[in-house]
Amino acid sequence: MLKRLLQNLQEYFSFSQRELRQFFLLLLLMGACIAAPFLFFQEDDAYDPTTDQQLLDSLVVQLDQQAEDAAVARAERYRRKPIKLYRFNPNQLTVAQWQELGLNQYLAQRILNYRAKAGDFKSKAQLQKIYGLPDSLFQLWYPYIQLPDESPGYARNQDRAFSGSFSENRPKTDFPRKRWQLQPFDLNTADTTELKQIRGIGSKLSQRIINFRDKMGGFHSIDQVTEVYGLPPEVADSVRKYAFISEASRVQKINLNTATFDELRAHPYIGYSLARSIVNYRTQHGPYPSVEELRKIKVLKEEQFQKMQPYLVVQ
């Protein structure tokens, strides 16, 4: 039977005896290749994610620790050091000593540069004219500065009688000249003119404060002025000293149930991502029953909620 099959194959394909043997050898090799995976296949061990999970957990811990260390270092860098008050002559202090008195390095160097160009300070009033010097800090130093209130030359010029030829015709007045003093102002209604009365605030900074106020809908706390971009800390201290927020100047609030996405994202404390989350939550769960409902949005941090809360309302 097999011999007849081989003969038929040989006649059908016109194989020689040698070619027929090679044909069957090729078939045998093909069968071996097909069967090899099944004969030699060994089942792999089941994947155990424990090791990888432990590695990822350790990396997360390291990253959290690095972030915490960076935050502590940043806070330490910008933390205000306690002010050491003692009697001092501003003509003899170094940069480090000015920093002990509460100035930052930039302002301390500015005072030294001024002294090198204009000479020593002759009076407390001359020191007060240094650009950017916080009024609150100067008032704290005032009793400790070892200089006269006004320079002697200035006092002599004020007391000296006029010796011109028209001394008898010079008009006299019974009203003494009043010393100008900055009056407190409402931060939510102040215009650029009022803001520029603060030492260190010019046209750009005053307009920037107003723009920030308008975007938020008004200030609810004096401390918010420190968030204005580019406003030096010493200038912010002066603003907090002279400005106030009246009960009548209330902030403009956003209705969580009617505000559009564009209205929400325009607020400095909300932004694009958080506005989208607020609208999506409202779409999925219906109107907000209270502002506290926002706490259920997972991406909203507690710090963000505390800043936003005074500007939100549910109606």
C-alpha positions in Angstrom: 0.0 0.0 0.0 2.8 2.5 1.0 4.9 1.4 -1.9 2.0 2.1 -4.3 1.4 5.5 -2.7 5.1 6.4 -3.2 5.0 5.3 -6.8 1.9 7.4 -7.5 3.5 10.4 -6.0 6.6 9.9 -7.9 4.7 9.6 -11.2 2.3 12.5 -10.4 5.1 15.0 -9.5 7.7 13.4 -11.9 10.1 13.0 -8.9 13.2 11.0 -9.1 14.0 8.6 -6.3 16.3 11.1 -4.7 13.8 14.0 -5.0 11.2 11.8 -3.5 13.4 11.1 -0.4 14.1 14.9 -0.1 10.4 15.7 -0.3 9.6 13.4 2.6 12.6 14.8 4.6 11.2 18.3 4.0 7.7 17.2 5.3 9.4 15.6 8.3 11.2 18.8 9.1 8.1 20.9 8.7 6.2 18.6 11.1 9.0 18.9 13.6 8.9 22.7 13.5 5.2 22.7 14.0 5.4 20.3 16.9 8.4 21.8 18.6 6.5 24.6 20.5 4.1 22.2 21.9 6.8 19.7 22.9 9.2 22.2 24.5 6.8 24.9 25.8 7.1 25.6 29.5 4.5 27.7 31.2 5.9 31.0 32.6 5.6 31.8 36.2 2.6 34.0 37.2 3.4 37.7 37.3 3.7 38.9 40.9 3.3 42.8 41.1 4.4 42.9 44.7 8.0 43.8 43.9 7.2 46.5 41.4 4.6 47.9 43.7 7.1 48.1 46.5 9.5 49.9 44.2 6.9 52.4 43.1 5.9 53.0 46.7 9.4 53.7 47.7 9.8 56.1 44.7 6.6 57.9 45.8 7.9 58.3 49.3 11.2 59.7 48.1 9.4 62.2 45.8 7.1 63.3 48.6 10.1 63.7 50.9 11.9 65.7 48.4 8.9 67.9 47.8 8.5 68.4 51.5 12.2 69.3 52.0 11.9 71.8 49.1 8.8 73.4 50.6 10.6 73.7 54.0 13.7 75.2 52.4 11.6 77.6 50.4 9.6 78.7 53.5 12.9 79.1 55.4 14.3 81.2 52.6 11.4 83.6 52.6 10.6 83.5 56.3 11.0 86.8 57.9 13.7 86.8 60.5 13.0 88.6 63.8 14.0 92.2 63.9 16.8 93.2 66.3 16.3 96.7 67.5 19.2 98.7 68.9 20.5 102.3 68.6 22.3 102.7 65.3 23.9 105.2 63.0 22.7 104.5 59.4 26.1 105.8 58.1 28.0 102.9 59.8 25.9 99.8 59.0 26.8 97.0 56.6 24.3 95.0 54.4 24.2 92.2 57.1 23.4 94.7 59.8 20.6 96.3 57.8 19.1 92.8 57.3 19.1 92.3 61.0 17.0 95.4 61.2 14.4 93.9 58.9 15.5 95.0 55.4 16.0 92.5 52.5 19.4 92.4 50.9 18.3 94.3 47.8 17.1 97.3 49.8 20.1 97.2 52.2 22.5 97.4 49.2 20.4 100.3 47.8 21.1 102.3 51.0 24.8 101.6 50.7 24.8 102.7 47.1 22.9 105.8 47.9 25.4 106.6 50.7 28.4 106.0 48.4 27.0 108.5 45.8 25.3 111.2 47.9 27.4 111.0 51.1 26.3 110.2 54.7 22.8 110.7 56.0 22.4 114.0 57.9 19.0 113.4 59.4 16.2 110.8 59.9 14.1 112.5 57.3 16.8 111.9 54.7 16.9 108.2 55.4 13.0 108.1 55.1 13.3 109.3 51.5 15.0 106.0 50.4 12.9 104.6 47.6 11.1 101.4 48.7 11.8 101.8 52.4 8.6 100.6 54.2 7.0 103.3 56.3 6.0 100.8 59.0 9.7 99.7 59.3 11.0 103.3 59.4 8.5 104.2 62.2 9.8 101.1 64.1 13.4 102.3 63.8 12.7 106.0 64.5 13.5 106.1 68.2 16.7 104.2 67.6 18.3 106.2 64.8 21.2 108.2 66.1 20.5 111.2 63.8 18.6 114.5 64.2 15.0 114.6 62.9 16.0 117.3 60.3 19.4 118.2 59.0 21.0 121.3 60.7 21.3 123.1 57.4 17.6 122.6 56.6 16.6 124.0 60.1 18.9 127.1 59.7 17.4 127.8 56.3 13.9 127.6 57.7 14.7 129.9 60.7 16.8 132.5 58.8 14.9 135.7 58.1 14.5 136.8 54.5 17.1 139.4 53.7 15.9 140.5 50.3 15.0 144.1 49.3 11.3 143.3 49.5 11.1 141.9 53.0 8.6 144.6 54.2 6.3 143.9 51.2 6.4 140.1 51.6 2.8 138.9 52.5 2.4 137.3 55.9 0.0 134.6 57.0 -1.3 133.5 60.3 -1.9 130.0 59.1 1.1 127.7 59.7 1.8 125.2 57.0 0.4 121.7 57.9 2.5 118.6 57.5 1.0 116.4 54.8 -0.1 113.0 56.1 -1.4 110.0 54.1 -5.0 109.4 55.0 -6.4 105.8 55.2 -8.4 104.7 52.2 -10.7 101.9 51.1 -8.8 99.4 49.1 -11.9 98.3 47.1 -12.7 101.8 45.9 -9.3 103.4 45.7 -8.1 104.7 42.3 -4.6 104.9 40.9 -4.1 108.4 42.4 -4.8 107.2 45.9 -2.6 104.1 45.5 0.3 106.1 44.2 0.5 108.0 47.4 2.1 104.9 48.9 5.9 105.0 48.7 7.0 102.5 46.1 3.8 102.3 44.0 3.9 104.0 40.6 1.5 104.0 37.6 2.2 100.3 36.7 1.8 98.8 40.2 -1.3 100.9 41.0 -3.0 99.8 37.7 -1.9 96.2 38.4 -3.5 96.3 41.9 -6.8 97.6 40.4 -6.8 95.0 37.6 -6.3 92.2 40.1 -9.0 93.6 42.3 -11.5 93.8 39.4 -10.7 90.2 38.2 -11.4 88.8 41.7 -14.5 91.0 42.3 -12.9 93.0 45.1 -10.7 92.3 48.1 -12.2 90.6 51.2 -9.0 90.9 53.2 -6.2 93.4 53.2 -3.6 90.6 53.1 -4.7 89.7 49.6 -2.7 92.6 48.3 0.4 90.5 48.8 -0.7 88.3 45.9 -0.4 91.1 43.4 2.4 90.2 41.0 5.5 92.3 41.4 4.5 94.1 44.6 7.5 94.1 47.0 6.8 92.9 50.5 7.8 96.2 52.1 5.3 98.1 49.8 2.6 95.6 50.6 3.2 96.3 54.3 2.7 100.0 53.7 -0.6 99.3 51.8 -1.8 97.2 54.8 -0.9 100.0 57.1 -2.9 102.7 55.4 -5.7 100.8 53.6 -8.9 99.3 55.0 -11.9 97.4 53.6 -15.3 98.9 54.5 -18.4 96.9 55.1 -20.1 98.7 52.2 -17.5 97.6 49.7 -18.5 93.9 49.6 -17.0 91.5 47.0 -18.9 90.4 43.9 -19.9 86.7 44.3 -20.3 84.1 41.6 -23.4 81.9 41.6 -22.2 78.3 41.3 -25.5 77.2 39.7 -25.7 79.8 37.0 -22.2 80.8 36.2 -20.8 79.7 32.9 -17.5 78.0 32.3 -15.9 81.2 31.0 -17.1 83.2 34.0 -15.6 80.7 36.4 -12.3 80.3 34.7 -11.8 84.1 34.6 -11.5 84.2 38.4 -7.9 84.2 39.6 -8.7 81.6 42.3 -10.4 79.2 39.9 -8.8 78.9 36.5 -9.4 76.6 33.6 -9.1 73.1 35.1 -11.1 73.8 38.2 -13.8 75.6 36.3 -14.2 72.6 34.1 -14.5 70.3 37.1 -17.1 72.5 38.8 -19.2 72.6 35.6 -18.9 68.8 35.0 -19.9 68.1 38.6 -22.9 70.4 38.3 -23.9 68.6 35.0 -23.7 65.2 36.6 -25.2 65.8 40.0 -27.5 68.8 39.4 -27.4 72.2 41.1 -25.2 72.7 44.1 -27.2 72.7 47.3 -24.4 74.7 49.1 -20.9 76.0 48.5 -19.7 73.2 50.8 -20.7 70.7 48.1 -17.5 71.8 46.3 -15.5 69.8 48.8 -16.7 66.6 47.0 -14.7 67.5 43.9 -11.6 65.4 44.3 -9.2 67.7 42.5 -10.1 70.7 44.7 -7.6 71.2 47.5 -8.7 72.6 50.9 -6.4 75.6 50.5 -8.0 76.5 47.1 -11.5 76.1 48.7 -10.7 78.4 51.5 -9.5 81.1 49.1 -12.5 80.7 46.7 -15.2 80.4 49.4 -15.7 84.2 50.0 -16.4 84.7 46.3 -19.0 81.9 45.8 -22.7 81.7 46.5 -25.5 79.3 45.8 -28.9 80.7 44.8 
